[in-house]
């Protein structure tokens, strides 16, 4: 059963687990479970996705309970009247604060985007990154005498595909567990040392003005005990309220 973290007469939000697809895709024909269908069955009514999370990312995922509510929330996203907050565990020691303003070329799938414009110009992409915690483990790694990690919070100002993952890799602090834009040697070390194999990216908050009530809405998703245990091992605060 999915964890519902917000619900009113128009919208419902879940804390999506890592590894769960948002909806059915012909690119993943073997998959049998999807957040949209699971939530539909759980609520006993149709739901309409208004944004998406990458399959390996966990956290706040918002759905509308009608096509009209979906249309109106989509407009909120289009106009940028929404704030998204992510937490990411990254390789290395991050800068305390950095604003990444780096256009990204759209990543096209060979099958799904077969007829798309292959020469489309890079799109504007901006992410604010702030470092919350740093850690060093006295374990030699390659040519370095220790291994370093940082926990950063990210506020994307645009919504490009894999934006946070690509921007953090651009800063030379790739997300642990990122097999497409990360450092696989560090990914393997992290899996072997901490026993957790997933993308360490968490959609922790979604903040917006409700399209109908005009009230400010803040939806939060918990990090989960596995991540909090890793924070504990790295000497960082290790309760959910520490990261709200």
N, C-alpha and C positions, 0 to 999 in steps of 0.2 A: 504494500500500500504506500502511495506517495505521501510525503509530509506536506500538508497544506499550511502555509504560513501567512496567508491573507485571503479573505473572501468577503465580497459584498454582493449586491444584486447584479452588478455589472462585470466584475472582474474576480479572478482567483489566481493566486500565485503559489507555486510549489518550490521546495528546495530540491532541485534536480540532482540526482546522484551522478557522479562521474561515470562515464561509459554508457549512459542512456541517451539514445537518439531522441530528438524532439518530435519528429514525425517520420512516417515511412518514406524511404528513398530507394529508388531503383539501384543506387550505388551500393546499397547494403541489403541485398535481396535475402540474405540468410538470417537477418535479424527478425525476431518475432515480438519484441517489446518496444514500445514507443511511448514517450511521455504523454502525447496528445490522446492516444487511444486509452492508455491506462487511466488518465484523469477523467476522460469521458465515461468510462465504465464505473469509476469510483463515485462520480457525482450523479450518474444516470442522466446526463444531458450532454449535448454537443458543446465543445469548447473550441475557441479560435485563437491560434497563436498570434501574438502581436510583436514578438521579437524572437530571437533565437540565441542559444548558447551552443558553442562547439560541443561535440559529443564528449570529449574528455574533461570539459569544464563543468564544475558543479556550482550550485547556488540558485539565486533568485531567477525564476522563469515565470513570466506573466502571461496569462491567457484571458481572453474576453469570453463572456457567456452569451454573446450574440454577435451577429455580423456587423450590426450598427455600432456596438461598443468597440469592436475591433477596429472599425474604420476611424472612429474618433480618437482612439488611443494611438493608432498609427500616425495620425496627424501630429500628436504630441511628440512622437519620436522624430518625425520628419522636421518639425520646427526646432528641434533640439531643446525642448522645454523639459528635459529629464536629466537627472544626474545618476550615473552608474559608478559604483565603487567596487573595485576588485582588490583582492589580496593575492600576492604571488610570492612564492619562495624561489629565489634566484641564486645562480652561481655568482660568487665573488662578493665584494663589498660595494654596495651601490652608493652613488652620490646622495647627499641628504635630500636634495630637491632638484628636479630637472624637468623642464617642459620640452617634450619632444615634438617638433614640428617638421615631420618628414613625410612627404607624399609617398603613397604606396601604389605600386602597379597592381591592378586587380589580378588575383590568382584564379585562373580558369581551369576547370576540370576538362580533361581530354574528351570525356564522353558527354557530360551534362552541358558543357559550354562549347560543343563542337562547332556551332555556327555563330558564336559570339565574335565580336571584333577583337582580333588578336593583337592589334596595335593601339589599343586604347591608351590614352595618356595617363600617367599616374594621377591618383586622386588625392586631394587634400586629406591629411590625417594628423591629428594632434592628440597627445596624451600627456597629462600631468602625472609625474611619478614622485612619490615621497618615500623615503626610507624610514621604516619604523624600528627595525632591530638589525644588528649585525652579530655574527658569530664566527669564531675560528676554532677548528678542531686540530689538535696537534697530531695530525696524521699526514705523512708525506704523500704527495700526489704529483706524479710526473716530476718536473723539475722544481716544484714548490715544496717547502718544508711543512706546509699546513694546507688545509682545505677550508674555504670561506663560503659563507652563505649570508644572504640578506633576506629580510621580509619587507616587501614594499607594498604600498597601496597605490593603485592606479585609477585615474579618473579620465576615461576616454572622452574627448570632446566630439569625436566623429565615430562612425561605426563601420569601419572597413573590416574585411575578412581577416581574421587572425591579427588584428591591429596591435593589441597589447603584446602578443607573442613576438611579433616582428619588431616592434619598437624596443622592447627590452633586449632582444638579440642585437639590435643596432647599438645599444649602449654597452655591449659586451657583458651583460648580466642576463643571459638567457634563463628562461624558466626551467626548473628541474622537472624532468619527465616529458619535456617537449621533444618528440622524436622528429619533427619537421624543421624546427627552427632553433633547436637547442644543442647541447653538447652531450653526445651519447656516452662518452666515457664517464662524465659526471653522473649521467642518468643511471648507469649501471652501478656506480659506486653507491649512490644514494639508495638504490633498491637493495643492494646487498647489505649496507650498513644499517638502514632504518626499516627494511622490510616492507616498504610501501612503493607500489608501482602504479603511478597515475600522474597526470599533468597536475602540477601543484599551483593551479589557478582557480580562484574561488570568487564567484560573483556574490559579494556579501550584501550589497545594498542597491535598492532602486528607489529613487525619490522623484516625485512628480506632483503636479496639481491635478486633482481628480477632474476629468472632463465634465462631470455632471454636478457634483457637489461643490466644486471649486475649493475643496479643502486640501491642504498639503498631506500627501501620503508618503510614509516611509516604510518600506518593506525590507526586513532583514532576514538573512539566512545564516544559520549556525555553521561554523567551520567543521564541526565534527570531532569526535574524540581522537581519531587517528592523527589528525593534524595538530590538535592541542598537545598530544603526547610528544610529537616531534618538537614542538615549541619548547616543551619542558626539557627535553634532552639537549636542546641547543642553549638552554639557560635563559629563555625568554618567558614573559608572562604566559600563563597556561590555562586561563579560564576564558569562557566565551565573552564575558563582559569586557575583558581587556582589549578586544578587537572590534568593539562597536563604536 
